[in-house]
């Protein structure tokens, strides 16, 4: 379902348009990301502090910036949004915060949400130390050299599934493996723009 374009990836549905780009994309809300789990609702503010944003306003573009962390898009008929999930935000509960904010603000239940993972660092590439690994249980596999491989996608995917999300689209690529994408671990200073635009209200999601 993900398509590749010159500057990154795109995925378009009836009422939304997702873009992942190496080039800056103009956003309605500038999110000051803190690796936390605060999800904000867009009400016309130009700037806010948080690691996720949701909207039900047609024409609004929301986004997060990443380089190895996962952008996670939440899509429904009546509201859309995007989360920024690195290991800290994941442990702090950004996935569940996103689901709760969709329900509390827009009445959208997890089973009515399609979760779409953008590109991030995969479980074969993401090496972490023991102090991080022990937070993730079975999603951190020992490498044998005192280091672990962390499957951040699998960890977050399980949370969405356990709260009732049925449709989950996996990441289109690993940022560490794909030299075209920005990777913090590989030493890149650039950031990917991961944006979602609400195009209207849909009869079907995809
Ligand atoms: Zn990888």
Boltz pocket constraint, residues with backbone or C-beta under 6 A from the ligand:
constraints:
  - pocket:
      binder: B
      contacts: [[A, 120], [A, 121], [A, 122], [A, 123], [A, 124], [A, 125], [A, 126], [A, 174], [A, 175], [A, 176], [A, 177]]
      max_distance: 6.0
